[in-house]
Structures are given as C-alpha cells and as structure tokens.
Amino acid sequence: MARNRDTLQRRRPRRQPKPRFLIVCEGTVTEPCYFRAVRHAERSLVELGIEPRATPKTIVERAVELKQQADRDAKRQADDNLKYDEVWCVFDIDEHPLIPEAKDQARANGIELAISNPCFELWALLHFQDQRAHIERGKVQHLCRSHMRNYEKQLDYETLRPKYSDALKRADDLEKWHDARGTGGANPSTTVYRLVERIKAQASSY
C-alpha cells in the first residue's frame, strides 16, 4: 500500500504572517533610516513599507491611495494578509500649508499621524533634555549635534536606545502639558513616540 504523499515530503512550517505597517513620511533619509533601525534593534516582527513624499497633504493622499490599493488587492486575491494592519503618516508642521485638511483626510480614512513641531529631530532631542520653550528647526538640529557626535541627518538609534524611556516620558509629559493649556500640537511637540511604541509592540519573543 502506497504511503500518503504527505508522509514522503517534508512539510513546510507555517508561520504567522508579519503585521504590515505602511509609513508615509516627509523625509527620504532621517525618518526611513530611523524606523528601520528601530525594527532591527527591537527585533520587531512588523513588515515596514516606507514611502517618502513631499508635504503633509500629499503624504496623506499617498497613504490613502496605497491603503486602498492594498485593500483592493486583498479582496481580489481573497487574502486579508495583503492589507495593511496600520497606516501612519509622519510629517513636520514647519510652514506647510493645508495641515488641517491633511489631518481631516487621515482621520476619515483610518490613518494614524505622527507629527512633530517644528521637526522630527525634536523626538531625538527629548532623549537628552526637556524642551518646553518654542524652538526653531535649526536650533533643534544644533542641540542634537551637541548630544550626538555622529549626528548629520541620520539618527543613531543605538545611541538613542538607552535613553528611550526618558524620551517617552518627556514626549508624553509635553503632550499633556500642551493639552492642559489648550495648545495641543504647538511648538514644541511630537507624537512620533506613538509609532515607535507600535513598532516595538511587535517585538519577537525569541
């Protein structure tokens, strides 16, 4: 009697699909490199799809486009794993126009936002110090250089990592401080920590 074919072939182990995160960001170097470094250092199981764009409005529009395309692909192929589990837009306030419109469009399409005012590097600065006073982009970057010898557009996650809990508390306290004053999102502020926490939450347990 012939043996069942399954007993003659090595069965491939089935693995749980990785969570799919789409990040559409303003920068082409700093932000993509940082989030990839977080995933690598924290052994996160998340699958990152990073798409640099120009302004907050075009960032959100691109995120909506990619999210809807993934949903269509999932439906056409009958495979929900093709959908994005989370979609994030990362951008700075700066002098960009149409910020309220970008926020409204993101909210209407279930897209999360990680916004910094004045710039992404504020999140890095909070690893080393509190910052409550209004601050310009150039000053933030100057202070980052004073704290990180190798800083030049790219953030060294291994340098920042030991100070992560301090940055997390400072960013959260800063957000609560603004909320109590009715100045949510004002300079200085950042919600990048929310996205970092989500990536870290997908860390491998082995």
URDA-V343695 format. One line per field, one symbol per residue. psi: psi as a letter, one per 40 degrees, with the letter a starting at -180 (. if undefined). burial: I if it has 16 or more other ideal C-beta (glycine too) atoms within 10 Angstrom, else O. Layout:
psi = ???
burial = ???
//
This chain:
psi = hiihddeeihhhhhihiihhhhhhidiecddddddddddddefieihhhhgiacidddddddddddddddddddddefgeeeihdihihhiidbfiifddddddddddefhihhhiheideddddeddiihdihiidddddddddddhdehgdihhdddddeedddddddddddddddddeffheihiiifdddddddddefiie.
burial = OOOOOOOOOOOOOOOOOOIIIIIIIIIOOIIIIIIOIIIOOIOIIIOIOIOIIOIIIOIIIIIIOIIOOIOOOOOOOOOOOIOIIIIIIIIIIOOOOOIOOIIOIIOOOOIIIIIIIIIIIIIIIIIIOOIOOOIOIOOIIOIIOOOIOOIOOOIOIOIIOOOIOOIIOIIOOIIOOIOOOOOOIOIIIIIIIIIIOIIIOIOOOO
//
